[in-house]
Amino acid sequence: MNRELEAAAHPESLRGPLRRVAIDPVSRVEGHGKVSILLDQDNRIHQVRLHIVEFRGFEKFIQGRPYWEVPVMVQRLCGICPVSHHLAASKALDLIVGAKSLTPAAEKLRRLMHYGQILQSHALHFFHLASPDLLFGFDSEPGRRNIVGIAAAHPEIARMGVLLRKFGQEVIRVTAGKRVHGTGSVPGGVNRSLTSGERDALLRDADQMVSWSMQAVGIVKDLHRQNPALYDSFGAFRSNSLSLVAADGGLDFYHGRLRARDADGALIFDRQDPQGYERIITEAVKPWSYMKFPYLTELGEEAGWYKVGPLARVINCEHIGTPLAEAERREFVAHCAGLPAQATLAYHWARMIELLFAAETLRDLLGDRDLEGDDLVTSGERAFEGVGVIEAPRGTLIHHYRVDENDLVTMANLIVSTTHNNQAMNTAVREVARRYLDGRELTEGLLNHIEVAIRAFDPCLSCATHALGRMPLELTLLDADGRQIDRLSRDAEGP
């Protein structure tokens, strides 16, 4: 892990030199990002920022492509959550081909695919990426703080994580055609169903997945009980929450309408049609990041930012439609005294409740003979614009497309889960830095506290980057002895 320390400029409003500490790259997340911290000579925090330094141009190079290519193309944003992009794009293009409702077989096969995605992604994040911090401690030896260390110290936990993820990937394989970047979903439906052998093979292991998911929830609850002062306060901050909810207010990853709550749990809006997301959400741009900063338009940029993902979903929903996960949700709500959880580490508890919900839902779906049906695609009156919204593992995912009369994409806008969480992650990082780093001599373990806060959101940084219209550029002119002669920088606002 590279810890970079250098002198910074002297802002006129501050006295004395500032030092810049960079955590680059942030480890155990998907994609590449860094954190910069400005400190004075007494190690007091003056600024903390999470920078997304990858550049991805998907919204531009999708333009001009035939619309039916898009569900496969957009998956290349990510190797961890490709199914979510695959299905969000398909849902948007369903509207373009006039498929206002899918056949029962197509609907259930897509849901099976997506809940398999939720299961494998949540298992990957918790067991492989987050558990080394949680089980060994934030200040533990860096060489041990990884999945190999977990396998050595907690072999049963590691095995459980590997096999849960494997099951989710197998669900994806039989529904999408392969485990990563499949082709199973198409505008208007799906292109294959399950054989009875595939369905029965998965069903044989489904009870075990539910049992292991219950154990995973138990692991997180034990961590909270052992150290409530940490788990209920680490990186805590007040924020709004946004997610889809089902028609009855329940938790649903595949379909629903938008609901937002404020930090006290009061509804900001409810059952908003995702097709009108542009009236609800505004995307702000900052010159120091490729990732945008969305906010709820009616509240404004300062008060309108929000969080998405497992914690927001469990807060926002009124119930969960499977018995074991619903019992765990009720216990979680009781632990938070009926108020929205504000602690960053509560994301892990909510995520494991969702893991259990996904496992129960997969078991129920696999008992449905419609998965073997052959009525897979539908269409209707052609349209030229569509918005697809889904709950990806990391939170609400929006795909918006326009096409022309030649079937070519003319506009694409993607607001991915990590983008929604941008301001929330920056706020969590700032709160952790102020509590644990301010005025202290920095150590690797203390800096890892920053990464722990980021990892709790399970960010997918490669998914979240946008083209801002201008590539940020820094040009430095040096003489033969390496001395700087001149410097020119350009960001999204110009030189």
LUMNUNU-419525 format. One record per residue (C-alpha): x, y, z; residue in three letters. Coordinates in steps of 0.001 Angstrom, whole numbers, padded with zeros to 6 digits, always signed. Example, Ala and Ser with C-alpha at 12.3 -4.5 7.8 and 13.67 -1.06 7.14 Angstrom:
LUMNUNU-419525
+012300-004500+007800ala;+013670-001060+007140ser;
END
This chain:
LUMNUNU-419525
+000000+000000+000000met;+001544+003274-001108asn;+001408+006073+001477arg;+002503+009273-000194glu;+003543+012382+001773leu;+004493+015703+000250glu;+004430+019439+000849ala;+001320+021308-000300ala;+000631+024891-001221ala;-000054+027648+001310his;-003723+028701+001062pro;-003985+032366+002038glu;-006543+031615+004751ser;-004169+029258+006594leu;-000890+029814+008412arg;+002141+027646+007860gly;+002811+024846+005408pro;+000385+022019+004771leu;+001343+018443+004094arg;-000547+016202+001732arg;-000999+012524+002601val;-002290+010341-000227ala;-003702+006836+000131ile;-003127+005645-003414asp;-004570+003280-004381pro;-007419+002534-002005val;-007190-001238-001641ser;-009792-004008-001552arg;-012343-002119-003623val;-013323-002570-007262glu;-011545-000007-009430gly;-008934+002623-008680his;-009293+005617-006387gly;-007223+007571-003919lys;-007737+009687-000823val;-005883+012953-000229ser;-005589+014459+003249ile;-004209+017935+003952leu;-002548+018287+007357leu;-000858+021223+009087asp;+002376+020973+011074gln;+000401+019753+014116asp;-001283+016968+012100asn;-004617+018777+012183arg;-007002+017865+009370ile;-007787+020663+006908his;-009240+018719+003995gln;-010070+015123+003088val;-011202+014046-000369arg;-011913+010789-002147leu;-010701+011086-005745his;-011842+008783-008534ile;-008972+008796-010981val;-010105+006224-013533glu;-011555+007448-016797phe;-014315+005508-018566arg;-016141+006747-021633gly;-019071+004339-021879phe;-021745+006997-022186glu;-019997+008319-025277lys;-018916+005225-027163phe;-022333+003596-026727ile;-023687+006374-028918gln;-024063+005280-032536gly;-024360+001582-031668arg;-027514-000465-032403pro;-029644-000553-029274tyr;-029714-004356-029085trp;-025938-004399-028515glu;-026167-002234-025403val;-027129-004826-022726pro;-023973-006776-023576val;-021684-003753-024081met;-022441-001986-020803val;-021492-005043-018761gln;-017879-004287-019620arg;-018041-001470-017103leu;-017387-004066-014420cys;-016449-007674-013798gly;-018091-007779-010352ile;-021598-006457-011055cys;-022074-006960-014826pro;-025497-008554-014365val;-026862-005356-012838ser;-025797-003293-015858his;-027024-006056-018182his;-030495-005975-016631leu;-030784-002204-016121ala;-030008-001688-019802ala;-032441-004439-020771ser;-035191-002829-018686lys;-034618+000514-020410ala;-034716-001126-023832leu;-037831-003131-022940asp;-039648+000194-023157leu;-038085+000988-026516ile;-039284-002298-028026val;-042689-001818-026403gly;-042408-004652-023866ala;-044293-002973-021025lys;-044567-006300-019211ser;-042561-009471-019673leu;-043771-013039-019919thr;-043857-014894-016563pro;-040893-017034-017601ala;-038775-014038-018650ala;-039630-012054-015526glu;-038702-014933-013208lys;-035527-015822-015103leu;-034321-012225-014908arg;-035102-012111-011212arg;-033233-015372-010684leu;-030247-013947-012537met;-030288-010742-010506his;-030695-012358-007098tyr;-027801-014662-008000gly;-025826-011493-008719gln;-026753-009992-005344ile;-025729-013190-003554leu;-022343-013535-005223gln;-021451-009854-004948ser;-022439-009509-001279his;-020523-012701-000452ala;-017450-011452-002318leu;-017508-008099-000588his;-018095-009238+002966phe;-015930-012348+003101phe;-013098-011384+000765his;-012823-007585+001024leu;-014299-006454+004356ala;-013932-009355+006802ser;-010122-009049+007213pro;-010621-005631+008824asp;-013598-006728+010887leu;-012190-010026+012166leu;-008543-009016+012690phe;-008955-005339+013553gly;-008225-002167+011630phe;-004703-001894+013085asp;-003720-005521+012528ser;-000659-006581+010560glu;-001202-005570+006891pro;+000312-008795+005583gly;-002334-010783+007437arg;-005252-008482+006663arg;-006515-010267+003531asn;-008522-013289+002427ile;-005461-015545+002771val;-005208-014524+006413gly;-008911-015249+006880ile;-008502-018693+005328ala;-005679-019466+007761ala;-007355-018127+010905ala;-011019-018797+010112his;-011116-021570+007481pro;-014840-022279+007879glu;-015741-018619+007376ile;-013533-018424+004283ala;-015010-021639+002879arg;-018543-020369+003490met;-017777-017140+001611gly;-016220-018945-001346val;-019102-021401-001740leu;-021821-018769-001330leu;-020231-016766-004113arg;-019787-019894-006234lys;-023502-020671-005934phe;-024440-017152-007024gly;-022097-017392-009993gln;-023624-020719-010991glu;-027088-019129-010959val;-025733-016424-013253ile;-024134-019009-015544arg;-027320-020963-016163val;-029425-017825-016726thr;-026972-015533-018545ala;-024915-018136-020407gly;-021673-017594-018483lys;-020553-016349-015089arg;-019188-012990-016276val;-020493-010840-019140his;-023278-013162-020233gly;-025916-012581-022915thr;-029064-014037-021352gly;-031168-010865-021155ser;-032352-009161-024344val;-034715-006243-025005pro;-038181-007661-024378gly;-037160-010713-022370gly;-034492-013416-022220val;-032969-015774-024759asn;-032878-019004-022770arg;-034650-020852-019980ser;-033409-023432-017505leu;-033415-027151-018071thr;-034961-029297-015371ser;-031481-030630-014607gly;-030059-027140-014082glu;-032944-026120-011871arg;-032819-029280-009759asp;-029027-029078-009332ala;-029287-025555-007944leu;-032272-026421-005792leu;-030298-029189-004071arg;-027869-026617-002641asp;-030366-023856-001911ala;-031088-024802+001715asp;-027371-024794+002492gln;-027043-021277+001027met;-029835-020057+003305val;-028155-021669+006321ser;-024775-020090+005534trp;-026414-016713+004944ser;-027981-016943+008396met;-024546-017632+009837gln;-023172-014595+007992ala;-025806-012363+009612val;-024815-013884+012945gly;-021156-012987+012397ile;-022023-009317+011874val;-024385-009213+014853lys;-021665-010683+017056asp;-019257-007968+015926leu;-021803-005298+016875his;-022414-006891+020269arg;-018698-007196+021008gln;-017921-003554+020243asn;-021082-001433+020042pro;-019167+001804+020696ala;-017242+001275+017449leu;-019898-000233+015220tyr;-022575+002283+016132asp;-020370+005368+015778ser;-017552+004745+013285phe;-017952+007135+010364gly;-021443+008095+011532ala;-023182+010983+009788phe;-026719+012110+009080arg;-027984+011807+005517ser;-030980+011184+003309asn;-031559+007711+001839ser;-032793+006653-001616leu;-033892+003285-002997ser;-036518+001435-004953leu;-039365-000160-003034val;-041963-002629-004266ala;-045602-001634-004719ala;-046381-002821-001174asp;-043365-001004+000314gly;-041268-004146+000536gly;-037639-004731-000375leu;-037193-005562-004068asp;-033944-005582-006016phe;-035405-005994-009509tyr;-038309-003567-009793his;-040150-000790-007966gly;-040540+002946-007531arg;-038247+005487-005903leu;-038566+006384-002243arg;-036430+008853-000272ala;-036270+009458+003476arg;-034494+012134+005478asp;-032074+011473+008331ala;-034946+011208+010826asp;-036831+008662+008734gly;-039506+011015+007400ala;-040505+010543+003762leu;-039155+013130+001318ile;-041051+011530-001551phe;-042568+008132-002213asp;-043491+005883-005153arg;-041889+008195-007726gln;-041830+006760-011249asp;-038178+006094-012197pro;-038937+007281-015725gln;-038975+010789-014281gly;-035666+010501-012409tyr;-034307+013646-014141glu;-036874+015759-012299arg;-035879+014218-008971ile;-032082+013988-009198ile;-029507+016557-010320thr;-025896+015574-011015glu;-023283+018078-009859ala;-019692+018068-011139val;-016508+018729-009169lys;-013205+019519-010931pro;-011164+017103-008794trp;-013027+013855-009571ser;-014337+011951-012586tyr;-017345+010936-010485met;-020402+013176-010325lys;-022197+014260-007134phe;-025966+013617-007383pro;-028483+015267-005067tyr;-032260+015448-004642leu;-033257+018446-006705thr;-035977+019748-004389glu;-033550+019951-001449leu;-030624+021542-003281gly;-026986+020527-003463glu;-026076+021312+000149glu;-028942+019418+001819ala;-030019+017021-000921gly;-027224+014468-001110trp;-028071+010938+000006tyr;-026856+007395+000397lys;-027963+004263-001459val;-027240+000565-001108gly;-027973-002065+001543pro;-028269+000350+004459leu;-030563+002722+002544ala;-032717-000168+001284arg;-033188-001770+004699val;-034009+001660+006155ile;-036431+002567+003375asn;-038441-000631+003042cys;-041384-001462+005274glu;-040825-005201+005240his;-038859-007983+003556ile;-040844-010664+001787gly;-038999-013728+003137thr;-039440-014827+006762pro;-035846-015192+007946leu;-034645-011928+006418ala;-037709-010082+007724glu;-036986-011312+011271ala;-033416-010050+010929glu;-034620-006707+009575arg;-036866-006253+012600arg;-033957-006971+014938glu;-031800-004461+013046phe;-034501-001792+013284val;-034891-002480+017014ala;-031128-002153+017495his;-031338+001314+015920cys;-034302+002232+018135ala;-036542+002604+015099gly;-034455+005433+013620leu;-032388+005279+010417pro;-028946+003829+011101ala;-026264+006478+010524gln;-023088+004494+011268ala;-021034+003501+008239thr;-020263+000000+009549leu;-023990-000705+009744ala;-023746-001245+005970tyr;-022254-004678+006673his;-025174-005750+008875trp;-027707-004570+006298ala;-025718-006256+003525arg;-025841-009629+005247met;-029597-009267+005802ile;-029849-008771+002039glu;-027610-011783+001440leu;-030125-013846+003431leu;-033037-012334+001511phe;-031335-013212-001790ala;-030685-016791-000667ala;-034290-017289+000460glu;-035632-015740-002752thr;-033409-017932-004919leu;-034638-021022-003104arg;-038251-019977-003667asp;-037724-019114-007335leu;-035930-022369-008067leu;-039084-024250-007087gly;-041026-022521-009894asp;-041570-024528-013099arg;-041960-021292-015097asp;-038156-021190-015198leu;-038355-024009-017743glu;-040873-022170-019940gly;-040367-021363-023618asp;-042382-018127-023937asp;-039437-015809-023421leu;-039744-012596-025477val;-042453-010018-026051thr;-042728-006660-027813ser;-045247-003928-028576gly;-045475-000366-029798glu;-042038+001052-030573arg;-040693+003994-028547ala;-037489+006034-028778phe;-036568+006513-025125glu;-036418+004353-022021gly;-035151+004403-018452val;-034228+001203-016630gly;-033752+001257-012855val;-032655-001657-010718ile;-031148-002156-007276glu;-027578-003311-007895ala;-025621-004811-004972pro;-024177-001377-004192arg;-027436+000556-004627gly;-029797+002160-007106thr;-028644+001915-010726leu;-030130+004066-013492ile;-029699+003486-017243his;-031269+006011-019634his;-031157+005717-023434tyr;-032540+007444-026503arg;-032483+005865-029955val;-033298+007165-033426asp;-035389+005786-036279glu;-032366+003759-037459asn;-032202+001916-034102asp;-028950+003674-033144leu;-028331+005028-029642val;-028207+008832-029645thr;-027893+009440-025874met;-026860+007404-022856ala;-026791+008468-019223asn;-025792+006136-016420leu;-026043+006965-012721ile;-024499+004039-010910val;-024689+003125-007248ser;-021248+004403-006301thr;-021986+007751-007960thr;-025101+008131-005812his;-022914+007421-002766asn;-020160+009849-003731asn;-020899+012600-001225gln;-021766+010051+001464ala;-018378+008362+001038met;-016569+011698+001143asn;-018468+012593+004308thr;-017659+009250+005955ala;-013979+009657+005100val;-013943+013161+006561arg;-015664+012072+009780glu;-013267+009152+010293val;-010237+011369+009611ala;-011392+013973+012109arg;-012019+011397+014827arg;-009065+009061+014399tyr;-006342+011030+012586leu;-006711+014628+013718asp;-003697+015712+015757gly;-002110+012261+015787arg;+001051+010879+014289glu;-000099+008932+011260leu;+000442+005187+011104thr;-000551+002556+008561glu;-003270+001321+010877gly;-004770+004776+011324leu;-004760+005374+007581leu;-006457+002009+007125asn;-009391+003425+009112his;-010036+005659+006086ile;-010086+002660+003771glu;-012388+000746+006122val;-014911+003579+005815ala;-014741+003502+002020ile;-014938-000286+001836arg;-018147-000329+003884ala;-019937+001226+000885phe;-018509-001533-001367asp;-017725+001040-004061pro;-017249+000027-007677cys;-015096+002908-008863leu;-014701+001699-012433ser;-018485+001768-012874cys;-018851+005279-011548ala;-016599+007468-013696thr;-017979+009895-016242his;-016649+011902-019149ala;-016855+015519-018008leu;-016310+016954-021464gly;-012645+017763-020829arg;-009924+015452-019648met;-008213+016997-016588pro;-004595+017668-017516leu;-001483+018867-015719glu;+001601+019951-017672leu;+004891+020645-015869thr;+007957+022070-017665leu;+011346+021172-016123leu;+014823+022364-017008asp;+017808+020075-017568ala;+018493+019932-013828asp;+014939+018929-013009gly;+013853+022325-011679arg;+010299+023374-012449gln;+010106+026260-014884ile;+006389+026456-015485asp;+003166+024576-014784arg;-000244+024612-016446leu;-003284+022701-015238ser;-006725+022306-016745arg;-009818+020787-015192asp;-013507+020564-016100ala;-013848+024348-015705glu;-010941+025241-018003gly;-007254+026207-017621pro;
END
